[in-house]
Amino acid sequence: MIILLPYVLETKYSHWIIADIVLAAGRNRTVEVFDLNAGCSAAVIAEAHSRPVHQICQNKGSSFTTQQPQAYNLFLTTAIGDGMRLWDLRTLRCERHFEGHPSRGYPCGIAFSPCGRFAACGAEDRHAYVYEMGSSTFSHRLAGHTDTVTGVAFNPSTPQIQTLWYFSGIPWSLYKIFAYIILYLRRKHLKSTISRTGNREESSCCRQLSTRSATLCRTEGS
């Protein structure tokens, strides 16, 4: 998992500068920070999770809301079976650990709210969870799903959350896409079958007409 973010740095002269930072995580359970301006690795968070990190989420905010500049230093990571962790890019310390949602077998997605006050995540108990940044316990548990919730996303302008969940082992949105593809292929196959059947019938008719014509010619000649 790799994420590129413009990072706001405060220098000793109290000026704000923009640095291109890349956050990377993988199967070694670490999160590494790369500085593209310097062209090297800037820091490594060892053992960020007890299992491989499958998603990193930055607090990007929204054009419809405003946050304190320091809030953009926060980012989230998550791993199967190890909940969700909140990190500060300035100190590289884990500020909070959210683990009130079950996620033991599926990589469930995470998201920051546009205002930066909440974090959402999916779970295997057919719910989506919303946490407040100041508390390790969830504030809302959203029901209405039929299977594991694997993806969440906040609306940038209104207080709404979009969720993605599995349907018989397939993500629901992908299930609808697969259904349309199958329907298209069936229709195409049906048209092809009708076309081939029509061609066979047409060929048979042509052969019969040719045979009759040849018979008539022989009859007239005799």
C-alpha positions as CSV (number, residue, x, y, z in Angstrom):
1,M,0.0,0.0,0.0
2,I,1.5,3.4,-1.1
3,I,0.0,6.8,-0.6
4,L,1.4,10.2,-1.9
5,L,0.6,13.3,0.1
6,P,1.6,16.9,0.2
7,Y,3.0,17.3,3.7
8,V,3.0,20.7,5.4
9,L,6.2,21.3,7.4
10,E,6.7,24.1,9.9
11,T,10.3,25.3,9.8
12,K,12.3,27.0,12.7
13,Y,11.6,30.3,11.0
14,S,7.8,29.7,11.4
15,H,7.3,29.4,7.6
16,W,5.1,26.7,6.1
17,I,6.6,24.7,3.2
18,I,5.2,21.8,1.1
19,A,7.1,18.6,0.9
20,D,6.1,15.6,-1.1
21,I,5.9,12.6,1.2
22,V,5.1,9.0,0.3
23,L,3.8,6.6,3.0
24,A,4.3,2.9,2.2
25,A,3.3,-0.2,4.0
26,G,3.5,-3.9,3.2
27,R,3.7,-7.4,4.5
28,N,6.6,-6.6,6.9
29,R,4.1,-4.8,9.2
30,T,6.0,-1.5,9.0
31,V,5.1,1.9,7.7
32,E,7.9,3.8,5.9
33,V,8.0,7.5,5.1
34,F,9.8,8.6,1.9
35,D,10.8,12.2,1.2
36,L,10.6,12.7,-2.6
37,N,12.4,16.1,-2.3
38,A,15.4,14.4,-0.7
39,G,15.0,11.2,-2.7
40,C,15.4,8.9,0.3
41,S,13.6,7.2,3.2
42,A,12.9,9.7,6.0
43,A,11.6,7.4,8.7
44,V,10.4,3.9,9.5
45,I,7.6,2.9,11.9
46,A,8.5,-0.6,12.9
47,E,5.8,-3.1,13.9
48,A,3.0,-0.6,13.1
49,H,0.6,-3.5,13.3
50,S,0.8,-7.1,14.4
51,R,-0.2,-8.2,10.9
52,P,0.4,-6.7,7.4
53,V,-1.0,-3.3,6.8
54,H,-3.5,-3.3,3.9
55,Q,-4.6,0.4,3.9
56,I,-3.3,3.8,4.7
57,C,-5.6,6.8,4.8
58,Q,-4.6,10.4,5.1
59,N,-6.6,13.2,6.6
60,K,-7.1,15.2,3.4
61,G,-10.0,17.4,4.6
62,S,-12.4,18.9,2.0
63,S,-12.9,22.1,0.1
64,F,-16.2,22.4,2.0
65,T,-14.7,22.4,5.5
66,T,-11.7,23.9,7.3
67,Q,-9.3,22.3,9.8
68,Q,-6.3,23.3,11.8
69,P,-3.1,22.9,9.8
70,Q,-1.8,20.4,12.4
71,A,-4.7,18.1,11.7
72,Y,-3.4,17.3,8.2
73,N,-0.4,15.5,9.9
74,L,-2.7,12.7,11.0
75,F,-3.1,9.4,9.1
76,L,-4.8,6.1,9.7
77,T,-3.6,2.5,9.1
78,T,-5.4,-0.7,9.4
79,A,-4.6,-4.4,9.4
80,I,-6.7,-7.6,9.5
81,G,-7.3,-8.5,13.1
82,D,-5.5,-5.5,14.5
83,G,-8.0,-2.7,14.3
84,M,-7.3,0.8,13.1
85,R,-4.5,3.1,14.3
86,L,-4.2,6.9,14.3
87,W,-0.7,8.3,13.7
88,D,0.9,11.7,13.8
89,L,3.4,12.2,11.0
90,R,5.4,14.8,13.0
91,T,6.1,12.4,15.9
92,L,5.5,9.0,14.2
93,R,3.7,7.9,17.3
94,C,0.4,6.0,17.5
95,E,-2.1,8.5,19.0
96,R,-5.0,6.1,19.3
97,H,-6.0,2.5,18.6
98,F,-9.5,1.8,17.4
99,E,-10.4,-1.9,17.8
100,G,-14.1,-2.0,18.6
101,H,-15.0,-3.5,15.2
102,P,-14.5,-7.2,14.2
103,S,-12.2,-7.7,11.3
104,R,-10.4,-11.0,11.4
105,G,-10.6,-12.4,7.9
106,Y,-11.4,-9.6,5.4
107,P,-9.5,-6.4,4.6
108,C,-12.1,-3.8,5.7
109,G,-11.7,-0.2,4.4
110,I,-11.2,3.0,6.5
111,A,-11.9,6.7,5.9
112,F,-11.5,10.1,7.4
113,S,-14.4,12.5,7.7
114,P,-14.0,15.8,5.8
115,C,-14.0,17.7,9.1
116,G,-11.3,15.4,10.5
117,R,-13.3,14.7,13.7
118,F,-14.4,11.2,12.8
119,A,-13.0,8.0,11.3
120,A,-15.1,5.2,9.7
121,C,-14.4,1.6,9.0
122,G,-16.1,-1.6,7.8
123,A,-16.5,-4.7,9.8
124,E,-17.3,-8.4,9.4
125,D,-20.5,-8.2,11.6
126,R,-22.4,-6.5,8.7
127,H,-22.0,-3.1,10.2
128,A,-20.0,0.1,9.5
129,Y,-18.4,1.8,12.5
130,V,-17.8,5.5,13.2
131,Y,-15.2,6.6,15.8
132,E,-14.6,10.0,17.2
133,M,-10.9,11.0,17.2
134,G,-10.9,11.8,20.9
135,S,-12.2,8.3,21.9
136,S,-11.2,4.7,21.3
137,T,-14.8,3.5,21.4
138,F,-17.1,3.8,18.5
139,S,-19.9,6.4,18.5
140,H,-22.1,5.0,15.8
141,R,-22.7,1.5,14.5
142,L,-24.5,1.5,11.1
143,A,-26.6,-1.5,10.2
144,G,-28.6,-2.5,7.1
145,H,-25.9,-4.6,5.3
146,T,-26.3,-8.2,4.4
147,D,-22.6,-9.2,4.6
148,T,-19.1,-8.0,5.5
149,V,-18.6,-4.2,5.0
150,T,-15.4,-3.9,3.1
151,G,-15.4,-0.2,2.1
152,V,-16.5,3.2,3.5
153,A,-16.3,6.7,2.1
154,F,-17.5,10.1,3.4
155,N,-19.4,12.6,1.3
156,P,-17.2,15.7,1.1
157,S,-20.0,18.2,1.5
158,T,-22.8,16.5,3.5
159,P,-22.8,14.3,6.6
160,Q,-23.3,11.0,4.7
161,I,-21.3,7.8,4.5
162,Q,-21.2,5.4,1.5
163,T,-20.6,1.8,2.2
164,L,-19.6,-1.3,0.2
165,W,-20.4,-4.8,1.3
166,Y,-20.1,-8.3,0.1
167,F,-23.1,-10.2,-1.5
168,S,-22.6,-14.0,-1.4
169,G,-18.8,-13.5,-1.3
170,I,-18.7,-10.8,-4.0
171,P,-18.7,-7.0,-3.3
172,W,-22.2,-5.7,-4.0
173,S,-21.2,-3.1,-6.6
174,L,-19.1,-5.7,-8.4
175,Y,-22.0,-8.1,-8.2
176,K,-24.1,-5.7,-10.1
177,I,-21.4,-5.2,-12.7
178,F,-21.0,-9.0,-13.1
179,A,-24.8,-9.3,-13.4
180,Y,-24.8,-6.8,-16.3
181,I,-21.9,-8.5,-18.0
182,I,-23.6,-11.9,-17.7
183,L,-26.9,-10.4,-19.1
184,Y,-25.0,-8.9,-22.0
185,L,-23.2,-12.2,-22.8
186,R,-26.4,-14.1,-22.6
187,R,-28.1,-11.7,-25.0
188,K,-25.1,-11.9,-27.3
189,H,-25.1,-15.7,-27.2
190,L,-28.8,-15.7,-27.9
191,K,-28.4,-13.5,-30.9
192,S,-25.5,-15.6,-32.2
193,T,-27.6,-18.8,-31.8
194,I,-30.5,-17.3,-33.6
195,S,-28.2,-16.1,-36.4
196,R,-26.5,-19.5,-36.7
197,T,-29.9,-21.2,-36.7
198,G,-31.2,-18.9,-39.4
199,N,-28.1,-19.4,-41.5
200,R,-28.5,-23.2,-41.3
201,E,-32.2,-22.9,-42.2
202,E,-31.3,-20.6,-45.1
203,S,-28.6,-23.0,-46.3
204,S,-31.0,-25.9,-46.2
205,C,-33.6,-24.0,-48.1
206,C,-31.0,-23.1,-50.8
207,R,-29.9,-26.7,-51.1
208,Q,-33.5,-27.8,-51.5
209,L,-34.2,-25.1,-54.1
210,S,-31.0,-26.1,-56.0
211,T,-32.1,-29.8,-56.0
212,R,-35.5,-28.9,-57.3
213,S,-34.1,-26.7,-60.0
214,A,-31.7,-29.4,-61.1
215,T,-34.6,-32.0,-61.2
216,L,-36.7,-29.6,-63.2
217,C,-33.9,-29.0,-65.7
218,R,-33.4,-32.8,-66.2
219,T,-37.1,-33.3,-66.6
220,E,-37.4,-30.5,-69.2
221,G,-34.3,-31.8,-71.1
222,S,-35.7,-35.3,-71.3
